[in-house]
Amino acid sequence: MISKAIVVVLAGLTLGACVTGATPEPSSDANLKPRDREYLANAPYAKASIPAPYQRHIVDYHRMEAPGTIVVDSDARFLYYVLPNKKAIRYGVTVGEEAQAWSGVAKIGNMAEWPGWTPTQGEHERLGNLPKFVPGGPHNPMGARALYLYANGKDTLFRIHGTNQPEYIGAAISSGCIRLTNEDVIDLYGRAKTGTPVVVLAPGTGGQSPMSGARVAAVGGG
């Protein structure tokens, strides 16, 4: 468990000032399993054109987190997987609306491939007529993979997961969860493991979003 003192230090650092030098990291299908290839080849959503800043990059990284840590900068709409030698993989993400956002320090308590989705009571109330359960698949808002965040041994109900709405990468429209493209979440899933520490920076302590302008809110999904 990361101490409260470290959490305070983390909250006081601005991530944007600690990341430089971005090199595009081309997507690879090396981690795709037969089911991934089948589902992604027949995805029921249009292939989105992800803005260049939110495509996967290798970046210089000068914060204190140890290699293997996941850091989420909701302000800038980026997720970092920290590598050795002051480097990180940076992924573009969709983050929670202001009222739905979560921040803090957690660990990955569970991992799942093509998970099912059970909307919470809050999502039913906020989003209207939702099914009680949606089985896993390319139509599912949880997407190809899910990393379940736990704090103090309890499920926070927040996840890092894929999406069936890749066009909203870079926006703040989710129910609090962190969404990546399915290709990116498959890549991250292959690097993470149960117990991986996750730091979600508090609003106002991250970097500046490279994109401006609001997007229309989407319906469904964490």
Number of C-alpha atoms within 10 A of each C-alpha: 10 11 8 10 8 12 14 10 10 22 19 14 16 17 22 16 13 14 18 13 10 17 13 15 14 10 12 10 12 7 13 15 10 8 13 20 12 12 15 18 10 11 14 14 13 10 11 12 10 16 13 11 18 23 20 24 21 21 21 20 26 16 16 13 18 13 14 18 19 25 21 28 27 31 22 24 27 28 28 25 23 25 19 10 10 16 21 25 22 29 26 28 32 30 32 21 17 14 8 14 20 21 17 14 22 25 26 22 19 15 18 13 19 23 21 19 19 16 18 16 10 10 17 14 11 12 15 11 10 16 10 11 12 16 14 17 22 23 18 22 24 32 30 31 30 26 26 21 26 21 16 10 11 11 16 15 12 19 22 28 33 33 29 24 26 21 19 23 26 29 27 26 26 22 24 23 27 31 35 33 27 23 21 23 23 24 20 23 19 12 11 17 16 13 14 16 23 24 22 21 25 18 16 14 18 25 21 17 17 14 13 9 5 10 12 9 12 14 16 21 26 27
